[in-house]
């Protein structure tokens, strides 16, 4: 049985590069109620930053589209984050998840998914060409979390 979220937020932003820092700051502010360490906060901010940057650089290459961000926290100290676009989609998710693979040209490192995976406990990528991509991430915050409802 799925547990019910203790709290949740939803955010829709245009894929302007200026909104990347806003997105990571918004998720960080939301997750602060879990009392994360600076390292845990930095991990989540970095993962969100990478996911949103993928939407900006790859999903909506030469146009502006919406990015949907959802975050939920649970009583056991987990945060679940979803970053979704309705952009071009990824033809081969397995290939895209390989470190150093990029379709973004020589200025891109091709490490976005590897970074997201290393800073979260669980990463899932779902994509359909022409329909968009959804990246879901989950991270458990250390157990010093208290149940202050």
C-alpha positions as CSV (number, residue, x, y, z in Angstrom):
1,X,0.0,0.0,0.0
2,X,1.3,3.4,-0.9
3,X,1.7,5.8,1.9
4,X,0.0,9.2,1.8
5,X,2.2,12.3,1.4
6,X,2.5,14.4,4.4
7,X,2.9,17.5,2.2
8,X,3.2,18.3,-1.5
9,X,3.9,21.1,-3.9
10,X,3.4,21.7,-7.6
11,X,5.1,24.2,-9.7
12,X,4.9,25.1,-13.5
13,X,7.6,27.2,-15.0
14,X,8.6,28.2,-18.5
15,X,11.8,26.6,-19.8
16,X,13.8,29.8,-19.5
17,X,17.3,29.2,-18.3
18,X,16.7,31.8,-15.5
19,X,14.1,29.5,-14.0
20,X,16.6,26.6,-13.3
21,X,17.9,28.3,-10.1
22,X,14.3,29.2,-9.1
23,X,13.2,25.5,-9.5
24,X,16.0,24.2,-7.3
25,X,15.5,26.8,-4.7
26,X,11.8,26.2,-4.6
27,X,12.3,22.5,-4.1
28,X,15.0,23.1,-1.5
29,X,12.7,25.5,0.5
30,X,9.9,22.9,0.4
31,X,12.2,20.0,1.6
32,X,13.6,22.2,4.4
33,X,10.7,20.9,6.6
34,X,12.5,17.5,6.6
35,X,15.4,19.2,8.4
36,X,18.0,18.0,5.9
37,X,21.8,18.4,6.3
38,X,23.5,20.9,4.0
39,X,24.9,17.9,2.1
40,X,21.4,16.4,1.6
41,X,20.0,19.8,0.5
42,X,22.9,20.3,-1.9
43,X,22.3,16.8,-3.4
44,X,18.6,17.4,-4.1
45,X,19.3,20.9,-5.4
46,X,21.9,19.5,-7.8
47,X,19.6,16.7,-9.0
48,X,16.7,19.1,-9.6
49,X,19.0,21.5,-11.4
50,X,20.2,18.8,-13.7
51,X,16.6,17.6,-14.5
52,X,15.4,21.1,-15.2
53,X,18.5,21.9,-17.3
54,X,17.7,18.8,-19.4
55,X,14.3,20.2,-20.1
56,X,15.7,23.6,-21.1
57,X,18.6,22.4,-23.2
58,X,17.2,19.2,-24.7
59,X,13.4,18.9,-24.5
60,X,12.7,22.4,-25.7
61,X,15.8,23.0,-27.8
62,X,14.8,26.1,-29.8
63,X,11.6,27.0,-28.1
64,X,10.0,27.7,-24.7
65,X,7.7,25.1,-23.1
66,X,6.4,24.3,-19.7
67,X,8.2,22.3,-17.0
68,X,6.1,20.7,-14.3
69,X,7.7,20.1,-11.0
70,X,6.1,18.2,-8.2
71,X,7.5,17.3,-4.8
72,X,6.1,15.3,-2.0
73,X,7.4,14.5,1.4
74,X,6.5,11.5,3.6
75,X,6.4,10.8,7.3
76,X,9.4,8.4,7.0
77,X,11.6,11.3,5.7
78,X,11.5,10.6,2.0
79,X,11.2,13.3,-0.6
80,X,9.8,12.4,-4.1
81,X,10.4,14.8,-6.9
82,X,9.0,14.7,-10.5
83,X,10.3,16.9,-13.3
84,X,8.2,16.7,-16.5
85,X,8.2,18.3,-19.9
86,X,6.2,17.9,-23.1
87,X,9.2,18.4,-25.3
88,X,10.9,16.3,-28.0
89,X,11.3,13.1,-25.9
90,X,14.2,10.8,-25.7
91,X,14.5,8.1,-28.4
92,X,16.7,5.8,-26.3
93,X,16.6,6.3,-22.6
94,X,19.2,3.6,-21.9
95,X,21.7,5.4,-24.2
96,X,20.8,8.8,-22.8
97,X,21.6,7.5,-19.3
98,X,25.1,6.5,-20.2
99,X,27.7,8.8,-18.8
100,X,29.2,11.2,-21.4
101,X,26.4,10.6,-23.9
102,X,24.9,13.9,-25.1
103,X,22.8,15.3,-27.9
104,X,23.6,18.8,-26.8
105,X,26.8,19.4,-28.7
106,X,30.4,19.7,-27.5
107,X,29.6,22.2,-24.8
108,X,27.5,19.6,-22.9
109,X,29.2,17.0,-20.7
110,X,26.6,14.3,-20.9
111,X,26.6,13.7,-17.2
112,X,23.1,14.9,-16.2
113,X,21.5,11.5,-15.5
114,X,24.6,10.2,-13.9
115,X,24.6,13.2,-11.5
116,X,20.9,12.8,-10.8
117,X,21.5,9.1,-10.0
118,X,24.5,9.7,-7.8
119,X,22.7,12.3,-5.7
120,X,19.4,10.5,-5.2
121,X,18.4,7.0,-3.9
122,X,16.1,6.2,-6.9
123,X,15.9,7.6,-10.4
124,X,13.4,6.7,-13.1
125,X,13.2,8.2,-16.6
126,X,10.1,7.7,-18.8
127,X,10.0,9.3,-22.2
128,X,8.1,9.1,-25.5
129,X,9.4,10.7,-28.7
130,X,7.3,13.8,-29.5
131,X,5.4,13.6,-26.2
132,X,8.0,14.4,-23.5
133,X,9.9,13.1,-20.6
134,X,9.3,12.6,-16.9
135,X,12.2,12.2,-14.5
136,X,11.3,11.0,-11.0
137,X,13.7,11.0,-8.1
138,X,13.5,9.9,-4.5
139,X,15.8,10.6,-1.6
140,X,15.6,9.6,2.0
141,X,16.7,12.3,4.5
142,X,18.6,11.0,7.5
143,X,16.6,9.5,10.3
144,X,17.1,12.4,12.7
145,X,13.8,13.6,11.1
146,X,11.2,14.1,13.8
147,X,7.5,13.5,13.3
148,X,6.3,17.0,14.0
149,X,2.9,17.2,12.3
